[in-house]
Amino acid sequence: MKLRVGLGTDIHELVEGRPCILGGIELPHPKGPRGHSDGDAVLHALIDAITGAAGLDDIGTLFPNDDPLWKDADSKALLVEAVALASKKGWYVENADVVISTEGPKIKPHRAEMRASIARLLGVETDAVNVKGKTLEGMTELAGGRAVSVQAVCLMHHR
């Protein structure tokens, strides 16, 4: 069996007036990620991890933010499309691990729902997906709830 690992990262500013969508679910928070699409930085990082492992183009090439087609797009649909593109090349998700760094919304109360949402979108069991929230300890330019930064890694196998 051939295996590959893909790494994806994304960062979005948190702004008033946007729903806080992360990991395919809406979190109760007064600020949400700014973006051309719905701004779901978790799913965007996963898209890049999957496309990287499968040898496909990155999210910005597949779903460019200057294309009106993707304006306010649901990132769940983008992730499903990335998974489908990878499977056309014979690559399937084995597992995914996500780290969400923010002083914005608390991640821990929503981990189980995020894991289940992501697992459904990837077509894997929930225990094949992990989500962790990290605070920034008041450090860096992202402190104070200004942004959300995500790192995702995905192991894929080839059939």
Buried (B, 14 or more C-beta within 10 A) or exposed (E): EEEBEBEBBBBBBBBEEBBBBBBBBBBEBEBBBEBBBBBBBBBBBBBBBBBBBBEBBBBEEBBEEEEEEBEEBBBBBBBBBBBEBBBEEEBBBBBBBBBBBBBBBBBEEBBEBBBBBBBBBBEBEEEBBBBEBEEBEEEEEBBEBBBBBBBBBBBBBBE
